[in-house]
């Protein structure tokens, strides 16, 4: 997942005592012994994720080996909101605006040439539109809340695609994986409740490396049935046409600083 984002307070003076929209990730000084233990455990979880990503994503031009993909998937499957300094209660205070398009927030935990780790916060009804992941392996772990995911894989160069996923997901659930050409490489998220998604991409988007993001609008196969090369697929309701579109005009996203558990080796 990727969008062009701006800081919530960019270009204006931050009001005294103002809190960022989305999840509060800061740690407090002078915390109790129990809190310190939780912070230490969370820092250890972040460090394990970082080290595992370094092992899995050795080079931006190399697709990870199956064994390494499974290793990272197992680690992400076990991750909880607390491992990232997230308070579930605070998360579900992220409310959707009654007017206009709900605004999405994300925090970048770490990014290098080989991989990136970030968290997306979606209020109810928020949508990350249908988009692709060229040459990328992507792990999406729903940490909290419920979301509907719809995804496609390409079938042929004429923009015919096959529906891979069209389901609701509620945390805790397994990590989903998208491969460079399979697994639902083109997907969209629609928040059912307020939710948080941990996103690991290898390599990250890069215009310079020809991995720019593209957005799509999907249409039922029956809309343009004569364009298919194989007429045997006419009755397959899992097929659809994908049309490239400009960046979604209703997409609203702000970036916030990640202030959760850190490790000095994340450099």
N, C-alpha and C positions, 0 to 999 in steps of 0.2 A: 504494500500500500504506500502510496506517496501522493502528496499534493503540494502545491506552492502555499506556504504558510507564512504568517507574519506574527510577531510578538504581540501579545494582547495590549501591552502598554507602549509599544514602539511609537516614537514621535510625540509622546505626551508624558508629562510628569506623573509618576505613579502616586496616587492618593495615599496619604498617611494611613497606615494600618490596613491598606487594601489587601485582599486575598485574591490569589489567582483563581480564575474559573477552572473547574475540573477538580482533579484530585489533589489533596494536600499531601506532599511527599516529604516535607521537611522533618528532620529529627530534632528533638528538643534537648537542650543541655540540662544537666542536673537531673537526669532521669533516674528512676529507681533501678535497683539491681535486676529485677525481672525484665524491665524495659531494655536495659543494657544487654541482657542475654538475648532478647529477641532481635535487637539491632545487630548483634554479632552474628547470630544465625542467618539473618537476612543477607549480611555482607558476604558470608560464606557461600550462600546460594548464588548470589550475583557473580562471585569469583568463579564458581564451578561453571556457570553458564558461559562466562567470558573465555575460560580456558578451553572448554569443549568447542566453542565456535572457532577458536584459533586452530584446533585440530581438524575440524570438519572442513572449514573453508581455507584451504592452503593457498589457493591462487584464484584470482577473479576469472580466469579463463578455463578452470577445471571444474567439472561437475563432481560433487562429492560422491565418494564411494558408498555403496548401500549400507555397509556395516557402520560407517560414520553417521549416516543419516539416521539410522535406527538408534544409535547412541544418543544423539541430540534429541530425538523424539522422546525417548524414555525420560531424559532429564526434564524436558519441558512438561511432559505429562504429570510430573510430580510437583511442579511449581505452583505455589499458592499466592494469593494477593499479598500476604504478609512478607513473602520473600522479596518483594519489591517495595516494601514500605507503604503498601496501600491499606487504607481502612475501608472495609466494605460499607460501613455505615456512612462514611463521608462520600463514598462513591455514589451511593444511591440518593444523595442529596443533590446530585447533578440533575437538574430538571430541564425538561424541554420547554422552550418558549411556546406560548399559545399562539403566537403569530410568526409567520415567516418560516424559513428553513432552520432547523436546529443546528447549532454550531458545534463542530467536532474539535477536540483538543488533543494534541499529542506531545509527548516528551521523548526526546532522543537520549537514550542511556549511553550508547557508544556507537561510533562509526569510524570505519577505516576503509581502505580500498577493497578489502576482501569480504567484509560483512558489516551489517548494522543491526542494532538492537534498540527497539523503541516500544512505547506503549501508546495505544490509541484509546481515548475516552469518548464514548458515544452516548449522548442523551437519548431518551426515547424518541423514535421516529427518525433519527439521524441516518443518513445514507452516505456510504462511500460508494460512488458509482462504479459501474462495470469497467474494469481496467486490466491491463496485461502485465506480465513480468518477463520481459525478453531475456533469455539466457540466464535466468535466475532460479535458485531453489529457495522456496519461501516456507517458513514455519509460522503458523498462526495458532496461538494458545489463548482460548477464551478464559480469562481469569475470574470474571464475575459477570452476572447478568445473563440475558438471553438475546440472541441475535439470529436473524434469518440470513443464510448464505446461499447464493446462487452462483454457480460456476460452469464454465464451458471449456472444452478443448477443441482446437481446430481440427477439421476433417480434411479440408482441401484449400487450395489458394484462392478460391472464389468466395471466401468469407462464409462458408458453411461450417457450422460448429455443432458439437454434440453436448447436450446438457449432462453434466457430471454430478452436480449436487444441487438440490432445491429443497432445503430442509431447515427446520428450526433447531438451534443448539442452545443448551443451557448449561452453565458452569456448575460443577466441574465436569469436563468432558475431555476426550482425547485431543491431542494436537493434530491439526490438519496440515498436510504437506503438499505444496505445489512444486512440480518439477519444471525444467525449462520448456517442455512441450506437452506435459501430461499432468494429470491430477487435479484439473480444474484451474489451469494456468491463468485464465481470465475470470475474475470473480467480482462480486458486489456484496456489500454488507448492509443490512437494514436492521437497526437496533429495535428490539421489541421492548426491552426495558433499558435503563441505564446500564452500560456494560463497559468492560475494559478488555482490550485485546493486546497481548504481548506479541510483537511482530519481529521475527528474525529473518533477514534477507541476506543471501550470499550469491553473487556480489550485490551491492546496493545499486540503485538507479544511477546512471551516469550518462549525460548527453555526450561527453567526450568519448566514451567507450561504446557508443551506439546502443545504450540501454535506456533510452528515454521512455517515459510512460505514454501510453495511448489509451484514450477513453472510447467506449463503444455504447451503442444503443442496440438492443437485441429485438428481433422480430420473429414471430412464429414462422416455421418452415412453410406453412400453407399460404403465407403472404406472397411468396415468390416461388411457387413450386416448379416452374419451368426452368429455373436456373440450375437445377441439380444435374449432375452427370449420370447418376444412377437412379432410375425411376423406381427401383425396389425400395427406396427409402421414403417414398411419399407418405406412407402411413405411420412413420416413426415420429411420435410426438416429442421425442427427446431432442429433435433437431431444431436448429434456429439459424437465422442469418444475423451476422454482426456487422454493423455499419460504424465506421470511425466517425467520431464527433469531436468538436472542440472541447476544451476543458469545461466541465459541467458548470453552467452559469449559476446554479443554486448552491454550489459547493462552498461551504464556509468552514474554515479551519484555522485555529490559532495554535501556535507553538508555545509551550511553557518550559521552563528549566526543570530538569530532573534533579530533585533534591533528596532522593531516597537513599537507601543503603549504597555505599560506595566502597571501592577497594583501591588502594594506592597503585595496584598493578594494572588498572584499567587506563592505560596510557598508550 
